[in-house]
Amino acid sequence: MEGDSQQLVRCIQGEITCPTEVEVVVEDVRRSRNLVRECEVVFVRRSANGVADALAKDGLRDPGVRTWEARPPDWLLSPLGKDNRLISCI
């Protein structure tokens, strides 16, 4: 799992004490992580993961179920291209 909040990732990893506002969510993530055979939680800068950022923003803007099969939606093509260039440079 990737997160763009370094503090939250450190809370999940048990490196720092969680703020009470997110404590319940962090405990749920920890429990869920234990159900998966291999699961690592890592920090990734939002600027380095445009696809996840675009998907999260779209989900908040228009909640509901959406599917696409042949081609991603137009609003996702630019972030996909940018992320692909970042990966290719590594």
PDB file of N, CA, C and O in Angstrom:
ATOM      1  N   MET A   1       0.845  -1.162   0.000  1.00  0.00           N
ATOM      2  CA  MET A   1       0.000   0.000   0.000  1.00  0.00           C
ATOM      3  C   MET A   1       0.893   1.227   0.000  1.00  0.00           C
ATOM      4  O   MET A   1       1.963   1.241   0.609  1.00  0.00           O
ATOM      5  N   GLU A   2       0.431   2.253  -0.694  1.00  0.00           N
ATOM      6  CA  GLU A   2       1.162   3.501  -0.760  1.00  0.00           C
ATOM      7  C   GLU A   2       0.336   4.601  -0.125  1.00  0.00           C
ATOM      8  O   GLU A   2      -0.891   4.601  -0.225  1.00  0.00           O
ATOM      9  N   GLY A   3       0.997   5.529   0.521  1.00  0.00           N
ATOM     10  CA  GLY A   3       0.321   6.678   1.096  1.00  0.00           C
ATOM     11  C   GLY A   3       1.129   7.930   0.845  1.00  0.00           C
ATOM     12  O   GLY A   3       2.359   7.881   0.811  1.00  0.00           O
ATOM     13  N   ASP A   4       0.443   9.069   0.665  1.00  0.00           N
ATOM     14  CA  ASP A   4       1.159  10.304   0.419  1.00  0.00           C
ATOM     15  C   ASP A   4       1.273  11.172   1.673  1.00  0.00           C
ATOM     16  O   ASP A   4       1.702  12.323   1.598  1.00  0.00           O
ATOM     17  N   SER A   5       0.893  10.624   2.812  1.00  0.00           N
ATOM     18  CA  SER A   5       1.072  11.318   4.080  1.00  0.00           C
ATOM     19  C   SER A   5       2.146  10.570   4.869  1.00  0.00           C
ATOM     20  O   SER A   5       1.908   9.486   5.401  1.00  0.00           O
ATOM     21  N   GLN A   6       3.318  11.170   4.929  1.00  0.00           N
ATOM     22  CA  GLN A   6       4.423  10.506   5.605  1.00  0.00           C
ATOM     23  C   GLN A   6       4.100  10.240   7.077  1.00  0.00           C
ATOM     24  O   GLN A   6       4.463   9.194   7.615  1.00  0.00           O
ATOM     25  N   GLN A   7       3.418  11.187   7.727  1.00  0.00           N
ATOM     26  CA  GLN A   7       3.058  10.998   9.127  1.00  0.00           C
ATOM     27  C   GLN A   7       2.112   9.812   9.297  1.00  0.00           C
ATOM     28  O   GLN A   7       2.279   9.011  10.216  1.00  0.00           O
ATOM     29  N   LEU A   8       1.128   9.699   8.422  1.00  0.00           N
ATOM     30  CA  LEU A   8       0.178   8.596   8.520  1.00  0.00           C
ATOM     31  C   LEU A   8       0.861   7.251   8.269  1.00  0.00           C
ATOM     32  O   LEU A   8       0.574   6.274   8.961  1.00  0.00           O
ATOM     33  N   VAL A   9       1.754   7.193   7.294  1.00  0.00           N
ATOM     34  CA  VAL A   9       2.499   5.960   7.027  1.00  0.00           C
ATOM     35  C   VAL A   9       3.323   5.576   8.247  1.00  0.00           C
ATOM     36  O   VAL A   9       3.374   4.405   8.621  1.00  0.00           O
ATOM     37  N   ARG A  10       3.965   6.554   8.867  1.00  0.00           N
ATOM     38  CA  ARG A  10       4.768   6.258  10.065  1.00  0.00           C
ATOM     39  C   ARG A  10       3.886   5.781  11.219  1.00  0.00           C
ATOM     40  O   ARG A  10       4.311   4.942  12.013  1.00  0.00           O
ATOM     41  N   CYS A  11       2.662   6.306  11.320  1.00  0.00           N
ATOM     42  CA  CYS A  11       1.710   5.832  12.343  1.00  0.00           C
ATOM     43  C   CYS A  11       1.364   4.372  12.099  1.00  0.00           C
ATOM     44  O   CYS A  11       1.386   3.557  13.020  1.00  0.00           O
ATOM     45  N   ILE A  12       1.044   4.048  10.848  1.00  0.00           N
ATOM     46  CA  ILE A  12       0.670   2.678  10.500  1.00  0.00           C
ATOM     47  C   ILE A  12       1.829   1.725  10.782  1.00  0.00           C
ATOM     48  O   ILE A  12       1.620   0.606  11.250  1.00  0.00           O
ATOM     49  N   GLN A  13       3.030   2.167  10.502  1.00  0.00           N
ATOM     50  CA  GLN A  13       4.213   1.332  10.735  1.00  0.00           C
ATOM     51  C   GLN A  13       4.592   1.253  12.210  1.00  0.00           C
ATOM     52  O   GLN A  13       5.478   0.485  12.583  1.00  0.00           O
ATOM     53  N   GLY A  14       3.925   2.043  13.051  1.00  0.00           N
ATOM     54  CA  GLY A  14       4.188   2.016  14.486  1.00  0.00           C
ATOM     55  C   GLY A  14       5.407   2.821  14.901  1.00  0.00           C
ATOM     56  O   GLY A  14       5.902   2.656  16.016  1.00  0.00           O
ATOM     57  N   GLU A  15       5.897   3.682  14.035  1.00  0.00           N
ATOM     58  CA  GLU A  15       7.090   4.480  14.337  1.00  0.00           C
ATOM     59  C   GLU A  15       6.775   5.691  15.208  1.00  0.00           C
ATOM     60  O   GLU A  15       7.632   6.144  15.968  1.00  0.00           O
ATOM     61  N   ILE A  16       5.556   6.220  15.108  1.00  0.00           N
ATOM     62  CA  ILE A  16       5.148   7.371  15.913  1.00  0.00           C
ATOM     63  C   ILE A  16       3.738   7.138  16.439  1.00  0.00           C
ATOM     64  O   ILE A  16       3.010   6.278  15.944  1.00  0.00           O
ATOM     65  N   THR A  17       3.370   7.909  17.439  1.00  0.00           N
ATOM     66  CA  THR A  17       2.034   7.822  18.021  1.00  0.00           C
ATOM     67  C   THR A  17       1.029   8.488  17.092  1.00  0.00           C
ATOM     68  O   THR A  17       1.295   9.552  16.533  1.00  0.00           O
ATOM     69  N   CYS A  18      -0.115   7.857  16.936  1.00  0.00           N
ATOM     70  CA  CYS A  18      -1.150   8.374  16.039  1.00  0.00           C
ATOM     71  C   CYS A  18      -1.944   9.484  16.702  1.00  0.00           C
ATOM     72  O   CYS A  18      -2.259   9.410  17.890  1.00  0.00           O
ATOM     73  N   PRO A  19      -2.268  10.523  15.923  1.00  0.00           N
ATOM     74  CA  PRO A  19      -3.217  11.518  16.443  1.00  0.00           C
ATOM     75  C   PRO A  19      -4.572  10.842  16.675  1.00  0.00           C
ATOM     76  O   PRO A  19      -4.958   9.956  15.913  1.00  0.00           O
ATOM     77  N   THR A  20      -5.276  11.245  17.697  1.00  0.00           N
ATOM     78  CA  THR A  20      -6.544  10.596  18.036  1.00  0.00           C
ATOM     79  C   THR A  20      -7.564  10.676  16.908  1.00  0.00           C
ATOM     80  O   THR A  20      -8.439   9.816  16.810  1.00  0.00           O
ATOM     81  N   GLU A  21      -7.466  11.708  16.044  1.00  0.00           N
ATOM     82  CA  GLU A  21      -8.439  11.864  14.953  1.00  0.00           C
ATOM     83  C   GLU A  21      -8.380  10.711  13.957  1.00  0.00           C
ATOM     84  O   GLU A  21      -9.386  10.405  13.318  1.00  0.00           O
ATOM     85  N   VAL A  22      -7.224  10.064  13.811  1.00  0.00           N
ATOM     86  CA  VAL A  22      -7.076   9.001  12.812  1.00  0.00           C
ATOM     87  C   VAL A  22      -6.781   7.642  13.428  1.00  0.00           C
ATOM     88  O   VAL A  22      -6.547   6.671  12.708  1.00  0.00           O
ATOM     89  N   GLU A  23      -6.791   7.567  14.726  1.00  0.00           N
ATOM     90  CA  GLU A  23      -6.410   6.336  15.431  1.00  0.00           C
ATOM     91  C   GLU A  23      -7.265   5.134  15.017  1.00  0.00           C
ATOM     92  O   GLU A  23      -6.734   4.042  14.816  1.00  0.00           O
ATOM     93  N   VAL A  24      -8.563   5.320  14.889  1.00  0.00           N
ATOM     94  CA  VAL A  24      -9.462   4.218  14.527  1.00  0.00           C
ATOM     95  C   VAL A  24      -9.156   3.735  13.111  1.00  0.00           C
ATOM     96  O   VAL A  24      -9.129   2.531  12.857  1.00  0.00           O
ATOM     97  N   VAL A  25      -8.929   4.662  12.200  1.00  0.00           N
ATOM     98  CA  VAL A  25      -8.622   4.298  10.812  1.00  0.00           C
ATOM     99  C   VAL A  25      -7.284   3.554  10.749  1.00  0.00           C
ATOM    100  O   VAL A  25      -7.160   2.555  10.040  1.00  0.00           O
ATOM    101  N   VAL A  26      -6.300   4.036  11.482  1.00  0.00           N
ATOM    102  CA  VAL A  26      -4.984   3.390  11.492  1.00  0.00           C
ATOM    103  C   VAL A  26      -5.098   1.968  12.022  1.00  0.00           C
ATOM    104  O   VAL A  26      -4.467   1.058  11.484  1.00  0.00           O
ATOM    105  N   GLU A  27      -5.879   1.766  13.052  1.00  0.00           N
ATOM    106  CA  GLU A  27      -6.070   0.412  13.590  1.00  0.00           C
ATOM    107  C   GLU A  27      -6.745  -0.493  12.558  1.00  0.00           C
ATOM    108  O   GLU A  27      -6.384  -1.663  12.431  1.00  0.00           O
ATOM    109  N   ASP A  28      -7.719   0.041  11.824  1.00  0.00           N
ATOM    110  CA  ASP A  28      -8.365  -0.749  10.763  1.00  0.00           C
ATOM    111  C   ASP A  28      -7.358  -1.136   9.684  1.00  0.00           C
ATOM    112  O   ASP A  28      -7.367  -2.270   9.204  1.00  0.00           O
ATOM    113  N   VAL A  29      -6.497  -0.210   9.305  1.00  0.00           N
ATOM    114  CA  VAL A  29      -5.476  -0.500   8.287  1.00  0.00           C
ATOM    115  C   VAL A  29      -4.518  -1.564   8.803  1.00  0.00           C
ATOM    116  O   VAL A  29      -4.168  -2.491   8.073  1.00  0.00           O
ATOM    117  N   ARG A  30      -4.096  -1.437  10.048  1.00  0.00           N
ATOM    118  CA  ARG A  30      -3.183  -2.443  10.625  1.00  0.00           C
ATOM    119  C   ARG A  30      -3.821  -3.824  10.631  1.00  0.00           C
ATOM    120  O   ARG A  30      -3.170  -4.806  10.273  1.00  0.00           O
ATOM    121  N   ARG A  31      -5.095  -3.913  11.037  1.00  0.00           N
ATOM    122  CA  ARG A  31      -5.791  -5.200  11.056  1.00  0.00           C
ATOM    123  C   ARG A  31      -5.931  -5.765   9.641  1.00  0.00           C
ATOM    124  O   ARG A  31      -5.702  -6.955   9.421  1.00  0.00           O
ATOM    125  N   SER A  32      -6.300  -4.926   8.698  1.00  0.00           N
ATOM    126  CA  SER A  32      -6.441  -5.368   7.303  1.00  0.00           C
ATOM    127  C   SER A  32      -5.110  -5.849   6.752  1.00  0.00           C
ATOM    128  O   SER A  32      -5.052  -6.839   6.022  1.00  0.00           O
ATOM    129  N   ARG A  33      -4.049  -5.152   7.100  1.00  0.00           N
ATOM    130  CA  ARG A  33      -2.710  -5.522   6.638  1.00  0.00           C
ATOM    131  C   ARG A  33      -2.333  -6.909   7.148  1.00  0.00           C
ATOM    132  O   ARG A  33      -1.638  -7.652   6.455  1.00  0.00           O
ATOM    133  N   ASN A  34      -2.773  -7.258   8.326  1.00  0.00           N
ATOM    134  CA  ASN A  34      -2.471  -8.569   8.903  1.00  0.00           C
ATOM    135  C   ASN A  34      -3.211  -9.702   8.194  1.00  0.00           C
ATOM    136  O   ASN A  34      -2.811 -10.861   8.303  1.00  0.00           O
ATOM    137  N   LEU A  35      -4.284  -9.383   7.471  1.00  0.00           N
ATOM    138  CA  LEU A  35      -5.043 -10.404   6.755  1.00  0.00           C
ATOM    139  C   LEU A  35      -4.391 -10.795   5.427  1.00  0.00           C
ATOM    140  O   LEU A  35      -4.728 -11.822   4.837  1.00  0.00           O
ATOM    141  N   VAL A  36      -3.468  -9.976   4.974  1.00  0.00           N
ATOM    142  CA  VAL A  36      -2.792 -10.212   3.699  1.00  0.00           C
ATOM    143  C   VAL A  36      -1.428 -10.824   3.978  1.00  0.00           C
ATOM    144  O   VAL A  36      -0.722 -10.411   4.898  1.00  0.00           O
ATOM    145  N   ARG A  37      -1.072 -11.801   3.182  1.00  0.00           N
ATOM    146  CA  ARG A  37       0.176 -12.526   3.408  1.00  0.00           C
ATOM    147  C   ARG A  37       1.394 -11.608   3.390  1.00  0.00           C
ATOM    148  O   ARG A  37       2.211 -11.639   4.311  1.00  0.00           O
ATOM    149  N   GLU A  38       1.515 -10.803   2.362  1.00  0.00           N
ATOM    150  CA  GLU A  38       2.614  -9.843   2.292  1.00  0.00           C
ATOM    151  C   GLU A  38       2.033  -8.466   2.030  1.00  0.00           C
ATOM    152  O   GLU A  38       1.375  -8.247   1.013  1.00  0.00           O
ATOM    153  N   CYS A  39       2.273  -7.549   2.935  1.00  0.00           N
ATOM    154  CA  CYS A  39       1.753  -6.199   2.768  1.00  0.00           C
ATOM    155  C   CYS A  39       2.722  -5.221   3.408  1.00  0.00           C
ATOM    156  O   CYS A  39       3.099  -5.359   4.571  1.00  0.00           O
ATOM    157  N   GLU A  40       3.107  -4.247   2.633  1.00  0.00           N
ATOM    158  CA  GLU A  40       4.010  -3.214   3.116  1.00  0.00           C
ATOM    159  C   GLU A  40       3.345  -1.864   2.899  1.00  0.00           C
ATOM    160  O   GLU A  40       2.707  -1.646   1.869  1.00  0.00           O
ATOM    161  N   VAL A  41       3.485  -0.973   3.843  1.00  0.00           N
ATOM    162  CA  VAL A  41       2.950   0.373   3.715  1.00  0.00           C
ATOM    163  C   VAL A  41       4.140   1.303   3.531  1.00  0.00           C
ATOM    164  O   VAL A  41       5.037   1.347   4.373  1.00  0.00           O
ATOM    165  N   VAL A  42       4.145   2.052   2.422  1.00  0.00           N
ATOM    166  CA  VAL A  42       5.278   2.929   2.118  1.00  0.00           C
ATOM    167  C   VAL A  42       4.785   4.328   1.767  1.00  0.00           C
ATOM    168  O   VAL A  42       3.653   4.511   1.319  1.00  0.00           O
ATOM    169  N   PHE A  43       5.646   5.297   1.976  1.00  0.00           N
ATOM    170  CA  PHE A  43       5.365   6.685   1.639  1.00  0.00           C
ATOM    171  C   PHE A  43       5.784   6.943   0.202  1.00  0.00           C
ATOM    172  O   PHE A  43       6.893   6.591  -0.200  1.00  0.00           O
ATOM    173  N   VAL A  44       4.897   7.558  -0.570  1.00  0.00           N
ATOM    174  CA  VAL A  44       5.184   7.972  -1.941  1.00  0.00           C
ATOM    175  C   VAL A  44       4.672   9.398  -2.093  1.00  0.00           C
ATOM    176  O   VAL A  44       3.511   9.677  -1.792  1.00  0.00           O
ATOM    177  N   ARG A  45       5.519  10.288  -2.551  1.00  0.00           N
ATOM    178  CA  ARG A  45       5.089  11.675  -2.747  1.00  0.00           C
ATOM    179  C   ARG A  45       3.933  11.733  -3.748  1.00  0.00           C
ATOM    180  O   ARG A  45       3.937  11.033  -4.760  1.00  0.00           O
ATOM    181  N   ARG A  46       2.963  12.563  -3.452  1.00  0.00           N
ATOM    182  CA  ARG A  46       1.797  12.711  -4.323  1.00  0.00           C
ATOM    183  C   ARG A  46       2.223  13.074  -5.746  1.00  0.00           C
ATOM    184  O   ARG A  46       1.624  12.606  -6.714  1.00  0.00           O
ATOM    185  N   SER A  47       3.246  13.901  -5.869  1.00  0.00           N
ATOM    186  CA  SER A  47       3.710  14.321  -7.203  1.00  0.00           C
ATOM    187  C   SER A  47       4.299  13.161  -7.989  1.00  0.00           C
ATOM    188  O   SER A  47       4.392  13.233  -9.214  1.00  0.00           O
ATOM    189  N   ALA A  48       4.697  12.100  -7.311  1.00  0.00           N
ATOM    190  CA  ALA A  48       5.276  10.940  -7.988  1.00  0.00           C
ATOM    191  C   ALA A  48       4.231   9.876  -8.299  1.00  0.00           C
ATOM    192  O   ALA A  48       4.561   8.845  -8.887  1.00  0.00           O
ATOM    193  N   ASN A  49       2.992  10.104  -7.921  1.00  0.00           N
ATOM    194  CA  ASN A  49       1.947   9.119  -8.167  1.00  0.00           C
ATOM    195  C   ASN A  49       0.669   9.830  -8.605  1.00  0.00           C
ATOM    196  O   ASN A  49      -0.341   9.818  -7.901  1.00  0.00           O
ATOM    197  N   GLY A  50       0.736  10.447  -9.777  1.00  0.00           N
ATOM    198  CA  GLY A  50      -0.382  11.223 -10.286  1.00  0.00           C
ATOM    199  C   GLY A  50      -1.635  10.411 -10.541  1.00  0.00           C
ATOM    200  O   GLY A  50      -2.743  10.930 -10.411  1.00  0.00           O
ATOM    201  N   VAL A  51      -1.478   9.141 -10.904  1.00  0.00           N
ATOM    202  CA  VAL A  51      -2.643   8.305 -11.186  1.00  0.00           C
ATOM    203  C   VAL A  51      -3.465   8.102  -9.908  1.00  0.00           C
ATOM    204  O   VAL A  51      -4.685   8.264  -9.919  1.00  0.00           O
ATOM    205  N   ALA A  52      -2.803   7.754  -8.828  1.00  0.00           N
ATOM    206  CA  ALA A  52      -3.526   7.560  -7.561  1.00  0.00           C
ATOM    207  C   ALA A  52      -4.185   8.855  -7.117  1.00  0.00           C
ATOM    208  O   ALA A  52      -5.315   8.842  -6.628  1.00  0.00           O
ATOM    209  N   ASP A  53      -3.487   9.978  -7.285  1.00  0.00           N
ATOM    210  CA  ASP A  53      -4.045  11.269  -6.902  1.00  0.00           C
ATOM    211  C   ASP A  53      -5.282  11.589  -7.748  1.00  0.00           C
ATOM    212  O   ASP A  53      -6.296  12.039  -7.214  1.00  0.00           O
ATOM    213  N   ALA A  54      -5.204  11.360  -9.059  1.00  0.00           N
ATOM    214  CA  ALA A  54      -6.341  11.629  -9.949  1.00  0.00           C
ATOM    215  C   ALA A  54      -7.534  10.730  -9.602  1.00  0.00           C
ATOM    216  O   ALA A  54      -8.675  11.192  -9.591  1.00  0.00           O
ATOM    217  N   LEU A  55      -7.272   9.449  -9.318  1.00  0.00           N
ATOM    218  CA  LEU A  55      -8.355   8.531  -8.967  1.00  0.00           C
ATOM    219  C   LEU A  55      -9.020   8.933  -7.650  1.00  0.00           C
ATOM    220  O   LEU A  55     -10.244   8.887  -7.524  1.00  0.00           O
ATOM    221  N   ALA A  56      -8.199   9.330  -6.664  1.00  0.00           N
ATOM    222  CA  ALA A  56      -8.752   9.741  -5.373  1.00  0.00           C
ATOM    223  C   ALA A  56      -9.606  10.998  -5.523  1.00  0.00           C
ATOM    224  O   ALA A  56     -10.694  11.082  -4.953  1.00  0.00           O
ATOM    225  N   LYS A  57      -9.116  11.975  -6.288  1.00  0.00           N
ATOM    226  CA  LYS A  57      -9.885  13.203  -6.496  1.00  0.00           C
ATOM    227  C   LYS A  57     -11.195  12.919  -7.217  1.00  0.00           C
ATOM    228  O   LYS A  57     -12.231  13.488  -6.872  1.00  0.00           O
ATOM    229  N   ASP A  58     -11.154  12.046  -8.209  1.00  0.00           N
ATOM    230  CA  ASP A  58     -12.380  11.706  -8.938  1.00  0.00           C
ATOM    231  C   ASP A  58     -13.372  11.000  -8.021  1.00  0.00           C
ATOM    232  O   ASP A  58     -14.574  11.255  -8.089  1.00  0.00           O
ATOM    233  N   GLY A  59     -12.872  10.119  -7.168  1.00  0.00           N
ATOM    234  CA  GLY A  59     -13.751   9.407  -6.240  1.00  0.00           C
ATOM    235  C   GLY A  59     -14.429  10.337  -5.256  1.00  0.00           C
ATOM    236  O   GLY A  59     -15.588  10.129  -4.898  1.00  0.00           O
ATOM    237  N   LEU A  60     -13.709  11.367  -4.814  1.00  0.00           N
ATOM    238  CA  LEU A  60     -14.301  12.329  -3.889  1.00  0.00           C
ATOM    239  C   LEU A  60     -15.289  13.251  -4.602  1.00  0.00           C
ATOM    240  O   LEU A  60     -16.299  13.656  -4.027  1.00  0.00           O
ATOM    241  N   ARG A  61     -14.991  13.574  -5.848  1.00  0.00           N
ATOM    242  CA  ARG A  61     -15.829  14.493  -6.612  1.00  0.00           C
ATOM    243  C   ARG A  61     -17.152  13.839  -7.016  1.00  0.00           C
ATOM    244  O   ARG A  61     -18.202  14.483  -6.998  1.00  0.00           O
ATOM    245  N   ASP A  62     -17.092  12.574  -7.376  1.00  0.00           N
ATOM    246  CA  ASP A  62     -18.276  11.896  -7.907  1.00  0.00           C
ATOM    247  C   ASP A  62     -18.338  10.469  -7.371  1.00  0.00           C
ATOM    248  O   ASP A  62     -17.980   9.529  -8.081  1.00  0.00           O
ATOM    249  N   PRO A  63     -18.794  10.293  -6.112  1.00  0.00           N
ATOM    250  CA  PRO A  63     -18.834   8.945  -5.536  1.00  0.00           C
ATOM    251  C   PRO A  63     -19.758   8.023  -6.332  1.00  0.00           C
ATOM    252  O   PRO A  63     -20.749   8.467  -6.912  1.00  0.00           O
ATOM    253  N   GLY A  64     -19.428   6.772  -6.348  1.00  0.00           N
ATOM    254  CA  GLY A  64     -20.224   5.791  -7.065  1.00  0.00           C
ATOM    255  C   GLY A  64     -19.321   4.796  -7.767  1.00  0.00           C
ATOM    256  O   GLY A  64     -18.097   4.848  -7.641  1.00  0.00           O
ATOM    257  N   VAL A  65     -19.931   3.905  -8.495  1.00  0.00           N
ATOM    258  CA  VAL A  65     -19.180   2.859  -9.193  1.00  0.00           C
ATOM    259  C   VAL A  65     -19.015   3.263 -10.653  1.00  0.00           C
ATOM    260  O   VAL A  65     -19.977   3.644 -11.320  1.00  0.00           O
ATOM    261  N   ARG A  66     -17.778   3.173 -11.138  1.00  0.00           N
ATOM    262  CA  ARG A  66     -17.497   3.439 -12.538  1.00  0.00           C
ATOM    263  C   ARG A  66     -16.606   2.343 -13.067  1.00  0.00           C
ATOM    264  O   ARG A  66     -15.730   1.841 -12.362  1.00  0.00           O
ATOM    265  N   THR A  67     -16.831   1.978 -14.301  1.00  0.00           N
ATOM    266  CA  THR A  67     -15.969   0.982 -14.935  1.00  0.00           C
ATOM    267  C   THR A  67     -15.601   1.460 -16.329  1.00  0.00           C
ATOM    268  O   THR A  67     -16.333   2.232 -16.950  1.00  0.00           O
ATOM    269  N   TRP A  68     -14.459   0.991 -16.812  1.00  0.00           N
ATOM    270  CA  TRP A  68     -14.085   1.186 -18.204  1.00  0.00           C
ATOM    271  C   TRP A  68     -13.317  -0.044 -18.613  1.00  0.00           C
ATOM    272  O   TRP A  68     -12.604  -0.635 -17.802  1.00  0.00           O
ATOM    273  N   GLU A  69     -13.453  -0.436 -19.857  1.00  0.00           N
ATOM    274  CA  GLU A  69     -12.844  -1.685 -20.289  1.00  0.00           C
ATOM    275  C   GLU A  69     -11.778  -1.496 -21.352  1.00  0.00           C
ATOM    276  O   GLU A  69     -10.654  -1.966 -21.175  1.00  0.00           O
ATOM    277  N   ALA A  70     -12.089  -0.830 -22.440  1.00  0.00           N
ATOM    278  CA  ALA A  70     -11.153  -0.753 -23.558  1.00  0.00           C
ATOM    279  C   ALA A  70     -10.093   0.320 -23.354  1.00  0.00           C
ATOM    280  O   ALA A  70      -8.960   0.158 -23.807  1.00  0.00           O
ATOM    281  N   ARG A  71     -10.433   1.392 -22.693  1.00  0.00           N
ATOM    282  CA  ARG A  71      -9.537   2.542 -22.600  1.00  0.00           C
ATOM    283  C   ARG A  71      -9.852   3.316 -21.324  1.00  0.00           C
ATOM    284  O   ARG A  71     -11.018   3.462 -20.959  1.00  0.00           O
ATOM    285  N   PRO A  72      -8.811   3.815 -20.639  1.00  0.00           N
ATOM    286  CA  PRO A  72      -9.086   4.634 -19.448  1.00  0.00           C
ATOM    287  C   PRO A  72      -9.806   5.921 -19.848  1.00  0.00           C
ATOM    288  O   PRO A  72      -9.713   6.347 -20.999  1.00  0.00           O
ATOM    289  N   PRO A  73     -10.517   6.538 -18.919  1.00  0.00           N
ATOM    290  CA  PRO A  73     -11.187   7.800 -19.236  1.00  0.00           C
ATOM    291  C   PRO A  73     -10.165   8.894 -19.570  1.00  0.00           C
ATOM    292  O   PRO A  73      -9.013   8.834 -19.139  1.00  0.00           O
ATOM    293  N   ASP A  74     -10.602   9.885 -20.338  1.00  0.00           N
ATOM    294  CA  ASP A  74      -9.699  10.952 -20.789  1.00  0.00           C
ATOM    295  C   ASP A  74      -9.000  11.665 -19.635  1.00  0.00           C
ATOM    296  O   ASP A  74      -7.823  12.007 -19.747  1.00  0.00           O
ATOM    297  N   TRP A  75      -9.711  11.895 -18.520  1.00  0.00           N
ATOM    298  CA  TRP A  75      -9.112  12.628 -17.410  1.00  0.00           C
ATOM    299  C   TRP A  75      -7.961  11.871 -16.756  1.00  0.00           C
ATOM    300  O   TRP A  75      -7.183  12.458 -16.004  1.00  0.00           O
ATOM    301  N   LEU A  76      -7.843  10.568 -17.034  1.00  0.00           N
ATOM    302  CA  LEU A  76      -6.786   9.758 -16.435  1.00  0.00           C
ATOM    303  C   LEU A  76      -5.589   9.574 -17.375  1.00  0.00           C
ATOM    304  O   LEU A  76      -4.527   9.133 -16.935  1.00  0.00           O
ATOM    305  N   LEU A  77      -5.742   9.899 -18.645  1.00  0.00           N
ATOM    306  CA  LEU A  77      -4.662   9.671 -19.608  1.00  0.00           C
ATOM    307  C   LEU A  77      -3.416  10.498 -19.312  1.00  0.00           C
ATOM    308  O   LEU A  77      -2.303   9.981 -19.400  1.00  0.00           O
ATOM    309  N   SER A  78      -3.581  11.762 -18.965  1.00  0.00           N
ATOM    310  CA  SER A  78      -2.419  12.617 -18.677  1.00  0.00           C
ATOM    311  C   SER A  78      -1.623  12.107 -17.468  1.00  0.00           C
ATOM    312  O   SER A  78      -0.404  11.964 -17.564  1.00  0.00           O
ATOM    313  N   PRO A  79      -2.289  11.824 -16.318  1.00  0.00           N
ATOM    314  CA  PRO A  79      -1.530  11.273 -15.190  1.00  0.00           C
ATOM    315  C   PRO A  79      -0.853   9.937 -15.515  1.00  0.00           C
ATOM    316  O   PRO A  79       0.257   9.672 -15.053  1.00  0.00           O
ATOM    317  N   LEU A  80      -1.525   9.099 -16.310  1.00  0.00           N
ATOM    318  CA  LEU A  80      -0.914   7.821 -16.702  1.00  0.00           C
ATOM    319  C   LEU A  80       0.365   8.053 -17.495  1.00  0.00           C
ATOM    320  O   LEU A  80       1.372   7.384 -17.264  1.00  0.00           O
ATOM    321  N   GLY A  81       0.329   8.994 -18.422  1.00  0.00           N
ATOM    322  CA  GLY A  81       1.509   9.303 -19.219  1.00  0.00           C
ATOM    323  C   GLY A  81       2.640   9.859 -18.379  1.00  0.00           C
ATOM    324  O   GLY A  81       3.797   9.480 -18.562  1.00  0.00           O
ATOM    325  N   LYS A  82       2.314  10.767 -17.448  1.00  0.00           N
ATOM    326  CA  LYS A  82       3.339  11.358 -16.580  1.00  0.00           C
ATOM    327  C   LYS A  82       3.959  10.298 -15.678  1.00  0.00           C
ATOM    328  O   LYS A  82       5.181  10.248 -15.540  1.00  0.00           O
ATOM    329  N   ASP A  83       3.139   9.450 -15.063  1.00  0.00           N
ATOM    330  CA  ASP A  83       3.672   8.397 -14.191  1.00  0.00           C
ATOM    331  C   ASP A  83       4.530   7.432 -14.989  1.00  0.00           C
ATOM    332  O   ASP A  83       5.568   6.986 -14.500  1.00  0.00           O
ATOM    333  N   ASN A  84       4.126   7.104 -16.192  1.00  0.00           N
ATOM    334  CA  ASN A  84       4.892   6.178 -17.025  1.00  0.00           C
ATOM    335  C   ASN A  84       6.268   6.764 -17.349  1.00  0.00           C
ATOM    336  O   ASN A  84       7.263   6.040 -17.352  1.00  0.00           O
ATOM    337  N   ARG A  85       6.330   8.079 -17.622  1.00  0.00           N
ATOM    338  CA  ARG A  85       7.626   8.703 -17.894  1.00  0.00           C
ATOM    339  C   ARG A  85       8.514   8.661 -16.663  1.00  0.00           C
ATOM    340  O   ARG A  85       9.721   8.456 -16.784  1.00  0.00           O
ATOM    341  N   LEU A  86       7.945   8.851 -15.484  1.00  0.00           N
ATOM    342  CA  LEU A  86       8.736   8.793 -14.253  1.00  0.00           C
ATOM    343  C   LEU A  86       9.315   7.406 -14.052  1.00  0.00           C
ATOM    344  O   LEU A  86      10.480   7.263 -13.681  1.00  0.00           O
ATOM    345  N   ILE A  87       8.504   6.380 -14.295  1.00  0.00           N
ATOM    346  CA  ILE A  87       8.964   5.004 -14.134  1.00  0.00           C
ATOM    347  C   ILE A  87      10.051   4.683 -15.165  1.00  0.00           C
ATOM    348  O   ILE A  87      11.026   4.004 -14.844  1.00  0.00           O
ATOM    349  N   SER A  88       9.888   5.164 -16.392  1.00  0.00           N
ATOM    350  CA  SER A  88      10.854   4.873 -17.446  1.00  0.00           C
ATOM    351  C   SER A  88      12.210   5.480 -17.170  1.00  0.00           C
ATOM    352  O   SER A  88      13.227   4.975 -17.644  1.00  0.00           O
ATOM    353  N   CYS A  89      12.234   6.563 -16.405  1.00  0.00           N
ATOM    354  CA  CYS A  89      13.499   7.260 -16.136  1.00  0.00           C
ATOM    355  C   CYS A  89      14.315   6.581 -15.042  1.00  0.00           C
ATOM    356  O   CYS A  89      15.502   6.876 -14.896  1.00  0.00           O
ATOM    357  N   ILE A  90      13.727   5.704 -14.290  1.00  0.00           N
ATOM    358  CA  ILE A  90      14.412   5.086 -13.146  1.00  0.00           C
ATOM    359  C   ILE A  90      15.375   4.034 -13.615  1.00  0.00           C
ATOM    360  O   ILE A  90      16.045   3.402 -12.797  1.00  0.00           O
TER     361      ILE A  90
END
